[in-house]
């Protein structure tokens, strides 16, 4: 009986969530195929290449050590700000979960096809909470890795261990950059999850808009498009 209820009453919400997850998965499969043929197809690939070349340049030119530390400090400040923002959003989401019965009635005014049950509301809030926790973890780990790089990047190359070679240091910095990108992406994914609170139709429309926006944001300028 419970299975029938979930399939019937919560069917539109389940279908909208599954469809949204499928759209995002297909989008990343598309990017993966493109990146396999051209690593600089996305701005993320271009950023990884730039970070690798930057580390090699800094470690081969000791006079740039102050500039390197200032640049990494700016990165840490940005990631710390984003981690703090994620913490505030987690607190706000937890507050939202404690007012489920009162808020769900007003927020579901435009919900024509989805369920108004408190159970589905809690699931929506938990999904949003998980998203913000992932963002916080990603930004915190980015700060951790860049703190390591601050010391590594000033080691003289001729005295460096193989684990402190420009390649290894760039690898750590790229991991930090990728974690920062994951945190930002988690913030973007929160947009459809917030719209899901108003109903499954809003989730589907917001996901389509997000995928289209991400496609334009992720693409790098190709050689043919460059002036």
C-alpha positions as a printed Julia matrix, in Angstrom:
227×3 Matrix{Float64}:
  0.0    0.0     0.0
  2.86   2.37    0.85
  4.56   1.57   -2.45
  1.37   2.36   -4.35
  1.01   5.59   -2.43
  4.58   6.65   -3.21
  4.12   5.76   -6.87
  0.81   7.57   -7.13
  0.94  10.57   -4.83
  4.66  11.23   -5.17
  4.96  10.07   -8.79
  5.29  13.56  -10.37
  8.02  14.56   -7.93
  9.93  11.31   -8.45
  9.6   11.61  -12.24
 10.74  15.26  -12.22
 13.76  14.47  -10.04
 14.73  11.46  -12.17
 14.35  13.52  -15.35
 16.47  16.33  -13.93
 19.19  13.92  -12.83
 19.12  12.32  -16.29
 19.49  15.7   -18.04
 22.49  16.65  -15.91
 24.07  13.21  -16.38
 23.65  13.41  -20.16
 25.13  16.89  -20.18
 28.26  15.71  -18.35
 28.56  12.66  -20.6
 28.47  15.07  -23.54
 31.24  17.17  -21.97
 33.28  14.05  -21.2
 33.13  12.97  -24.84
 34.19  16.44  -25.99
 37.04  16.68  -23.48
 38.39  13.28  -24.55
 38.98  14.69  -28.03
 39.99  18.19  -26.94
 41.14  18.7   -23.3
 40.71  22.47  -23.66
 37.12  22.25  -24.92
 35.9   23.44  -21.5
 37.07  26.4   -19.45
 38.0   23.91  -16.72
 40.55  22.27  -19.02
 41.97  25.68  -19.94
 42.23  26.58  -16.24
 44.06  23.35  -15.46
 46.55  24.03  -18.24
 47.03  27.63  -17.04
 47.62  26.51  -13.43
 50.19  23.92  -14.54
 52.11  26.44  -16.65
 51.89  29.04  -13.87
 53.39  26.67  -11.28
 56.22  25.7   -13.63
 56.95  29.37  -14.33
 56.96  30.33  -10.65
 59.17  27.43   -9.56
 61.64  28.16  -12.35
 61.8   31.86  -11.4
 62.48  32.31   -7.66
 61.96  36.07   -7.97
 58.22  35.46   -8.39
 57.75  33.79   -4.99
 56.0   36.82   -3.42
 53.59  37.12   -6.34
 52.85  33.4    -6.07
 52.04  33.58   -2.35
 49.76  36.6    -2.89
 47.94  34.81   -5.71
 47.42  31.69   -3.6
 46.31  33.82   -0.66
 43.6   35.36   -2.85
 42.5   31.86   -3.81
 42.29  30.86   -0.13
 40.29  33.97    0.72
 37.8   33.24   -2.06
 37.39  29.59   -1.09
 37.05  30.54    2.6
 34.3   33.02    1.73
 32.45  30.37   -0.26
 32.81  27.84    2.6
 31.38  30.41    5.03
 28.51  31.07    2.63
 27.81  27.34    2.44
 27.75  27.18    6.25
 25.15  29.95    6.42
 23.05  28.19    3.77
 23.25  24.93    5.75
 22.0   26.73    8.86
 19.2   28.36    6.87
 18.17  25.02    5.37
 18.11  23.38    8.8
 15.86  26.19   10.01
 13.63  25.62    7.0
 13.3   21.92    7.83
 11.95  22.74   11.3
  9.06  24.74    9.79
  7.99  22.15    7.23
  4.27  22.03    8.07
  3.82  25.81    8.17
  5.87  26.7     5.08
  4.82  23.78    2.88
  1.23  25.03    2.67
  2.19  28.48    1.37
  5.05  27.32   -0.85
  2.85  24.7    -2.54
  0.27  27.23   -3.72
  1.64  26.96   -7.28
  2.14  23.19   -7.02
 -0.54  21.89   -9.4
  0.72  18.36  -10.05
  3.02  17.44   -7.16
  2.28  16.17   -3.68
  1.65  18.51   -0.74
  2.58  15.85    1.84
  5.07  16.7     4.59
  7.15  13.64    3.74
  8.1   14.85    0.27
  8.82  18.33    1.63
 11.35  16.87    4.09
 13.0   14.91    1.26
 13.32  18.1    -0.8
 14.87  19.99    2.11
 17.27  17.1     2.83
 18.37  17.08   -0.83
 19.06  20.82   -0.6
 20.92  20.33    2.69
 23.09  17.58    1.19
 23.93  19.84   -1.73
 25.16  22.63    0.56
 27.15  20.16    2.69
 28.94  18.95   -0.46
 29.69  22.57   -1.36
 31.13  23.26    2.1
 33.28  20.13    2.02
 34.61  20.96   -1.47
 35.55  24.54   -0.55
 37.13  23.45    2.76
 39.23  20.81    0.98
 40.27  23.41   -1.62
 41.57  25.65    1.18
 43.45  22.69    2.69
 45.22  21.81   -0.56
 46.18  25.39   -1.39
 47.64  25.78    2.1
 49.95  22.89    1.19
 50.84  24.44   -2.16
 51.84  27.74   -0.49
 54.83  25.99    1.07
 55.59  23.65   -1.83
 55.76  26.31   -4.51
 58.69  28.12   -2.84
 60.93  25.06   -2.57
 63.99  25.51   -4.83
 63.6   23.12   -7.71
 67.2   21.86   -7.57
 66.7   20.84   -3.92
 63.19  19.47   -4.35
 62.09  15.9    -3.75
 60.3   14.27   -6.69
 57.04  14.76   -4.77
 57.74  18.51   -4.85
 58.45  18.78   -8.56
 56.5   21.39  -10.58
 54.34  18.58  -11.95
 53.41  17.32   -8.47
 52.77  20.81   -7.13
 50.64  21.68  -10.16
 48.7   18.45   -9.64
 47.82  19.5    -6.08
 46.88  23.0    -7.18
 44.67  21.57   -9.93
 42.97  19.32   -7.39
 42.22  22.42   -5.32
 40.9   24.19   -8.41
 38.69  21.21   -9.26
 37.3   21.13   -5.72
 36.55  24.85   -5.92
 34.71  24.2    -9.2
 32.75  21.35   -7.56
 31.71  23.69   -4.75
 30.53  26.33   -7.22
 28.72  23.66   -9.22
 26.95  22.53   -6.05
 25.7   26.1    -5.59
 24.4   26.04   -9.17
 22.64  22.72   -8.57
 20.89  24.27   -5.58
 18.86  26.44   -7.96
 16.66  23.61   -9.33
 16.45  22.08   -5.85
 15.08  25.36   -4.48
 12.54  25.52   -7.32
 11.57  21.92   -6.49
 10.18  23.23   -3.19
  7.48  24.94   -5.25
  6.63  21.83   -7.29
  8.05  19.24   -9.72
  7.24  21.31  -12.82
  9.47  24.12  -11.54
 12.27  21.61  -10.96
 12.14  20.4   -14.57
 12.05  23.91  -16.05
 14.87  25.14  -13.77
 17.03  22.14  -14.71
 16.61  22.83  -18.43
 17.59  26.45  -17.85
 20.58  25.42  -15.74
 21.9   22.96  -18.33
 21.64  25.56  -21.1
 23.41  28.13  -18.93
 26.16  25.69  -17.93
 26.78  24.83  -21.58
 27.55  28.47  -22.34
 29.62  28.89  -19.16
 31.66  25.7   -19.56
 32.71  26.12  -23.18
 36.08  27.74  -23.81
 36.88  29.89  -26.82
 38.14  27.72  -29.63
 40.96  28.71  -31.98
 38.43  29.3   -34.76
 36.41  31.67  -32.54
 39.38  33.63  -31.25
 39.86  37.1   -32.83
